[in-house]
Amino acid sequence: MRLLLAIALAMAAIGLPTSAVSTARAASPVGVGDIVAGSVDRSSLLLRATYDVRLKLSWSNRRIRVDARLTVTNTSSRSIDRLELNTIAARLGNIRLDPVTVDGVAVKARRSDQTIIVPFGGVLPVGGTTKVRVQFGADLRTSLAGSNWLFTKANGVVDLYRWLPWVSRTTPFTRPNFGDPFVTPSSPFVRVRIVTDRRLVFATTGSRVSKSASGLTQTFEARDVRDFTVTAATDYRTNSRRVGNNTVVVYYRRGAPSAAMLDAAADAFKAFEARLGPYPYSTFKVVQSAGGYGMESPGLIWIPTGVNRSNLRYLVAHETAHQWFYGIVGNDQAREPFTDEAAADFVARYVTGLKRGSRCSTGRLDLTIYKYSSACYYEKVHIQGGNILDSARKMMGSAAFWGAMRAYVAANRYGLSTTARLLDALDDATSKDLGGTLFAPRFPRIY
């Protein structure tokens, strides 16, 4: 409606009848600002979005200020009339949302759980592009309790996970376990300029492309990533090793087991790349986080402060495996956790020789994270899920299995996959009836 009014006013100014508005709009080429009147009550994950962001981080008072500019093209097969943007700042950060604009015009955006819903005030047709600006302030947590460790300043480290408002779909944050309540498509380009009130060392999803003379402004860029994590400390040190065509870098603070972290990461990285295909980013970062749990992000993983040394090798391997399953091949982590968690845990335990049995009764593997208890989420999705993939490997033979997994990664690179697609990739690569004999009893929703 806003666009139609602007066209009508422009036509009136040059003496054309306003009845020609619809004809003029229909004849105009698809480009920036392509929203037209109407509504369809629909969003989509199948969008091409780039992000140009200014992040102001106040170390002293634990506050951030975000100014995110998105350029969004509707690459789905249907028109949409809103964006659903994920940011856990909306749940954990006491968010203060400024007016959101679409093509420069303020709209009535609203927060719902961890989602910012941005109405277009019209419809974005297939192939159309729009520019969205989202600004907000938020406060970092001070503890690691509950889910606070995802968005906190603690133990001398700032952890910012899922802070950048990213194309998603409305997904409940609260769950009875530590499953990941996220789903995000890849972006071809992200730029984040970080302004701070003191000199900090940053470990981010992106690569640093500039740094001011004062050291208080740094800019990072990333390509083909599905989120952008920021971690910072005043005293990070680094240790690195070349592995094939890539560099593994550990960011750590005094007292951390940096040598063990680097050894575990380099070994796992080499083993996974050999089996699953090439790693797309030049650098893989292993970062000491404030605490909580291990966590994955494209190009980067968190290993929490105080991690038990006996668990370090496995944890590093598991989070590194997520670089392929969730990072390169994405999925709906909330609704189909098997797709990334079982795959990541299987390959991690396979290369480390740490396979074990589950401590919970045998159960379904096709449920959402909201349906598993805290006690048995890990034991069923990770352990039982990984073990069923290992059973598939034994039935197929290792050569056929790893060939199928490598082909699956290549075919779904930077996309959003599903559990059914993963299982089909294995079933189609063998004459054995994996679906009927192995998968069907555990995945009744699919079979």
C-alpha positions in Angstrom: 0.0 0.0 0.0 2.8 2.4 0.8 4.4 1.7 -2.6 1.2 2.2 -4.4 0.6 5.5 -2.7 4.1 6.7 -3.6 3.6 5.8 -7.2 0.2 7.5 -7.3 1.6 10.7 -5.9 4.5 10.7 -8.3 2.1 10.2 -11.3 -0.1 13.0 -10.1 2.9 15.3 -9.9 3.7 14.7 -13.6 0.1 14.8 -14.7 -0.7 11.1 -15.2 -4.0 9.7 -14.0 -3.8 7.7 -10.8 -5.9 4.9 -12.3 -2.7 3.9 -14.1 -1.0 2.9 -10.8 -1.7 -0.8 -11.1 -0.5 -0.9 -14.7 2.6 1.0 -13.8 3.4 -1.3 -10.8 2.8 -4.5 -12.9 5.2 -3.2 -15.6 8.0 -2.2 -13.2 11.0 -4.5 -12.9 11.6 -6.6 -9.7 14.2 -4.9 -7.6 14.8 -3.3 -4.2 11.5 -2.3 -2.6 9.2 -4.8 -4.3 6.5 -5.1 -1.7 3.0 -4.8 -3.1 -0.4 -4.5 -1.4 -2.1 -7.5 0.1 -1.5 -10.2 2.7 -0.9 -14.0 2.6 -0.2 -14.7 6.3 3.0 -16.5 5.5 6.7 -16.4 6.0 9.5 -18.7 4.8 12.9 -20.0 5.5 13.7 -20.2 1.8 15.0 -16.6 1.6 18.3 -15.1 0.5 19.4 -12.7 3.2 22.6 -10.7 3.7 23.4 -8.9 6.9 25.3 -5.7 7.5 25.5 -5.1 11.3 26.9 -2.7 13.8 27.4 -4.2 17.2 28.3 -1.9 20.1 29.6 -3.8 23.1 30.0 -2.1 26.4 32.3 -4.3 28.4 32.0 -2.4 31.6 28.1 -2.5 31.9 27.4 -5.7 30.0 25.3 -4.0 27.4 25.0 -4.4 23.6 23.5 -2.2 21.0 22.6 -3.8 17.7 21.8 -2.1 14.4 21.1 -4.8 11.8 20.4 -4.1 8.1 19.1 -7.0 6.1 18.6 -7.3 2.4 16.1 -10.1 1.8 15.1 -11.7 -1.5 12.2 -14.1 -1.6 13.8 -17.2 -3.2 10.9 -19.4 -2.1 8.1 -20.6 -4.4 5.4 -18.5 -2.7 4.8 -14.9 -1.7 5.3 -13.9 1.9 4.2 -11.0 4.0 6.5 -11.0 7.0 9.9 -12.0 8.4 10.4 -14.2 11.5 13.8 -13.3 12.9 15.5 -15.3 15.6 17.5 -13.7 18.4 17.9 -15.0 21.9 18.4 -11.5 23.1 14.6 -11.4 23.0 14.5 -14.1 25.6 17.7 -13.6 27.6 18.6 -10.0 27.1 15.8 -7.8 28.4 15.6 -6.6 24.8 14.6 -3.0 24.1 13.4 -3.0 20.5 13.4 0.2 18.5 11.0 0.9 15.6 11.7 -1.6 12.8 11.7 -0.3 9.2 10.9 -2.1 5.9 12.2 -0.2 2.9 12.6 2.9 5.2 9.1 2.8 6.5 8.3 2.0 10.2 6.3 -1.1 10.8 4.7 -2.6 13.9 7.2 -5.4 14.7 6.6 -7.4 17.8 8.5 -9.9 19.9 7.2 -13.4 20.4 9.4 -15.5 22.7 12.9 -15.5 20.9 11.4 -14.3 17.6 11.0 -10.8 16.2 8.1 -10.8 13.8 8.4 -8.1 11.1 5.3 -7.5 9.0 5.9 -6.0 5.6 2.7 -4.0 5.4 2.2 -5.8 2.1 3.4 -8.8 0.2 6.9 -9.7 -1.1 6.4 -11.7 -4.3 8.6 -14.5 -5.5 11.9 -13.0 -6.7 11.2 -9.7 -4.9 13.7 -7.9 -2.6 13.2 -5.7 0.5 15.5 -4.0 3.0 14.8 -4.4 6.7 16.4 -2.6 9.6 16.2 -3.9 13.1 17.7 -2.0 16.1 17.7 -2.9 19.8 19.5 -2.8 23.0 20.0 -5.7 25.4 21.8 -6.7 28.6 24.1 -9.7 29.0 23.5 -12.1 31.8 26.0 -12.4 34.6 25.7 -16.2 35.3 25.9 -19.5 33.6 22.7 -20.8 35.0 20.0 -22.3 32.8 20.6 -21.0 29.3 22.3 -17.9 30.4 25.7 -19.2 29.2 24.6 -18.5 25.7 24.3 -14.8 26.3 26.5 -13.7 29.2 29.6 -12.0 30.5 31.1 -14.4 33.1 34.6 -15.7 34.0 36.2 -12.9 32.1 34.5 -13.8 28.8 31.6 -12.4 26.8 29.6 -15.0 25.0 27.1 -13.9 22.3 25.2 -16.7 20.6 22.3 -16.2 18.2 22.3 -12.5 19.1 22.0 -11.3 15.5 18.3 -11.2 14.3 18.4 -13.9 11.6 15.8 -15.3 9.2 14.1 -18.2 10.9 10.7 -19.3 11.8 8.9 -19.0 15.2 10.4 -21.6 17.5 9.8 -22.0 21.2 13.0 -21.4 23.3 11.8 -23.2 26.4 12.5 -27.0 26.3 12.9 -29.7 28.9 16.5 -30.4 28.0 19.6 -28.7 26.4 18.5 -29.3 22.8 19.1 -26.5 20.4 15.8 -24.6 19.7 17.0 -23.0 16.4 16.6 -23.2 12.7 18.4 -20.8 10.3 19.2 -20.9 6.6 22.7 -19.9 5.3 23.5 -16.4 4.3 25.9 -15.7 1.4 27.4 -12.7 3.2 27.5 -11.2 6.7 29.5 -8.2 7.8 29.7 -7.3 11.5 31.4 -4.1 12.7 32.1 -4.3 16.5 32.6 -1.1 18.5 33.8 -1.5 22.1 34.7 0.7 25.1 38.0 -1.1 25.6 40.5 -3.2 23.7 39.2 -6.8 23.3 40.4 -9.9 21.5 37.5 -11.3 19.5 36.9 -14.8 18.3 34.0 -14.7 15.8 32.4 -16.8 13.1 33.9 -14.3 10.6 37.4 -13.2 9.6 38.6 -9.8 10.6 39.0 -7.5 7.6 39.8 -4.2 9.5 40.8 -2.8 12.8 40.9 0.9 13.8 44.1 2.5 15.0 42.6 2.7 18.5 41.7 -1.0 18.5 38.1 -0.1 19.6 36.5 -0.9 16.2 36.9 -4.2 14.4 35.1 -5.5 11.3 34.5 -9.1 10.5 33.0 -10.8 7.5 31.8 -14.3 6.7 30.3 -16.1 3.8 27.9 -19.1 3.6 27.2 -19.2 7.3 23.9 -19.8 9.2 24.6 -17.7 12.3 27.4 -15.4 13.6 28.8 -16.1 17.0 30.9 -13.4 18.9 33.2 -14.3 21.8 35.5 -11.8 23.5 38.0 -11.4 26.3 40.7 -8.9 27.2 43.4 -11.6 27.5 42.7 -14.3 24.9 45.9 -15.9 23.6 46.1 -18.1 20.5 47.8 -21.2 19.4 47.4 -22.7 15.9 48.3 -25.5 13.6 48.0 -26.1 9.9 45.9 -29.1 8.9 45.8 -29.7 5.2 44.5 -26.5 3.5 43.1 -25.1 6.8 44.3 -23.5 10.0 43.0 -24.6 13.4 43.3 -21.9 16.0 42.7 -22.2 19.7 41.6 -19.0 21.6 42.3 -19.5 25.3 43.0 -17.8 28.6 45.7 -18.5 31.1 45.3 -21.9 32.7 43.2 -23.5 30.0 44.4 -26.8 28.5 45.3 -25.1 25.1 47.7 -27.8 23.9 45.2 -30.6 24.5 42.4 -28.5 22.9 44.5 -28.0 19.8 45.6 -31.7 19.6 42.0 -32.9 19.9 40.7 -30.4 17.4 43.4 -31.0 14.8 43.0 -34.8 15.0 39.2 -34.6 14.7 39.3 -32.1 11.9 41.6 -34.2 9.8 39.6 -37.3 10.4 36.3 -35.7 9.5 37.5 -33.9 6.4 38.9 -37.2 5.1 35.5 -38.9 5.5 33.0 -36.1 4.9 34.6 -33.8 2.4 36.4 -30.5 2.3 35.9 -27.8 4.9 34.8 -24.5 3.3 36.3 -22.0 5.7 40.0 -21.2 5.8 40.2 -21.1 9.6 38.5 -23.3 12.2 38.4 -21.7 15.7 38.3 -23.5 19.0 37.3 -21.0 21.6 37.4 -21.1 25.4 33.9 -19.8 26.4 32.7 -18.5 29.7 31.2 -21.9 30.7 28.1 -24.0 30.4 28.2 -26.5 27.5 30.1 -27.0 24.3 28.4 -25.3 21.4 28.8 -25.1 17.6 28.8 -22.3 15.1 30.0 -22.2 11.5 33.8 -21.8 11.6 33.9 -21.8 15.4 33.1 -24.0 18.5 32.9 -23.2 22.2 34.7 -25.3 24.7 33.6 -24.1 28.2 35.9 -22.9 30.9 36.5 -25.6 33.4 35.7 -28.5 31.2 36.7 -31.9 32.7 40.0 -33.0 31.1 38.7 -36.6 30.8 35.8 -35.4 28.6 37.8 -32.9 26.5 38.8 -35.1 23.6 35.2 -36.3 23.1 33.7 -32.8 23.5 36.0 -31.2 21.0 35.4 -34.0 18.5 31.6 -33.7 18.9 31.5 -30.0 18.4 34.0 -30.2 15.5 31.7 -32.7 13.8 28.9 -30.1 14.0 30.9 -28.1 11.5 29.6 -30.6 8.9 26.3 -31.5 10.5 24.5 -28.3 11.2 27.2 -26.0 9.8 27.7 -27.1 6.2 24.4 -29.2 6.2 21.8 -27.4 8.2 18.5 -28.7 9.6 15.7 -27.8 12.0 17.5 -28.4 15.2 14.4 -28.1 17.3 12.0 -30.2 15.3 14.5 -32.8 13.9 17.5 -33.0 16.3 18.5 -36.4 15.0 19.6 -34.9 11.7 22.6 -33.1 13.2 23.1 -34.4 16.8 23.0 -38.1 16.0 25.2 -37.7 12.9 27.7 -35.5 14.8 27.9 -37.8 17.8 28.3 -40.9 15.7 31.2 -39.5 13.7 32.8 -38.1 16.8 32.7 -41.4 18.7 33.7 -43.4 15.6 37.0 -41.5 15.1 37.8 -41.3 18.8 36.8 -44.9 19.5 34.5 -43.8 22.3 31.3 -45.6 21.3 29.1 -46.7 24.2 25.6 -48.0 24.9 22.7 -45.9 26.0 21.7 -45.5 29.6 18.0 -45.1 28.7 15.4 -47.4 27.3 15.2 -47.7 23.5 12.9 -45.1 22.1 11.8 -43.1 19.1 14.4 -41.0 17.2 12.0 -38.8 15.2 10.7 -36.5 18.0 11.2 -32.8 18.6 13.5 -31.6 21.4 10.3 -30.7 23.3 9.3 -34.3 23.6 12.4 -35.8 25.3 13.1 -35.7 29.0 16.1 -34.0 30.4 17.5 -37.3 31.6 17.1 -39.2 28.3 17.4 -36.5 25.5 21.1 -37.1 25.2 21.0 -40.8 25.7 18.3 -41.3 23.0 19.1 -38.7 20.3 22.9 -38.6 20.6 23.8 -42.1 21.8 21.0 -44.3 20.4 20.9 -42.1 17.3 24.6 -42.5 16.8 24.5 -46.2 17.4 21.7 -46.7 14.8 23.9 -44.9 12.2 26.8 -47.2 13.2 24.5 -50.2 12.7 23.8 -48.8 9.2 27.5 -48.6 8.6 28.0 -52.2 9.5 25.1 -53.4 7.3 26.3 -51.3 4.3 30.0 -51.7 4.8 32.3 -48.8 5.7 33.2 -47.9 2.2 29.6 -47.6 1.0 28.6 -45.8 4.2 31.2 -43.1 4.1 30.7 -42.6 0.4 27.0 -42.1 1.1 27.7 -39.6 3.9 30.2 -37.7 1.8 27.7 -37.5 -1.1 24.9 -36.4 1.4 27.1 -33.5 2.6 28.0 -32.4 -0.9 24.3 -32.6 -2.1 23.0 -30.5 0.8 25.9 -28.1 1.2 24.6 -24.8 2.8 21.0 -26.0 2.6 18.5 -27.2 5.2 18.2 -31.0 5.2 15.9 -33.4 7.1 16.1 -36.7 8.9 14.3 -38.4 6.0 16.8 -37.1 3.5 19.7 -38.4 5.6 18.2 -41.8 6.0 17.3 -42.0 2.4 20.8 -41.1 1.4 22.0 -44.2 3.3 19.2 -46.5 2.2 19.7 -45.5 -1.5 23.4 -46.4 -1.3 23.0 -50.0 -0.5 21.0 -53.1 -1.6 20.3 -53.8 2.1 16.8 -52.8 3.2 17.8 -50.3 5.9 14.5 -48.5 5.9 12.4 -51.6 6.5 14.6 -53.5 8.9 16.6 -50.8 10.7 15.0 -47.4 10.5 11.2 -48.0 10.4 10.8 -49.1 14.1 12.6 -46.0 15.3 11.2 -43.4 12.9 7.5 -44.1 12.7 6.8 -40.5 11.7 8.9 -41.0 8.5 8.2 -44.7 7.8 
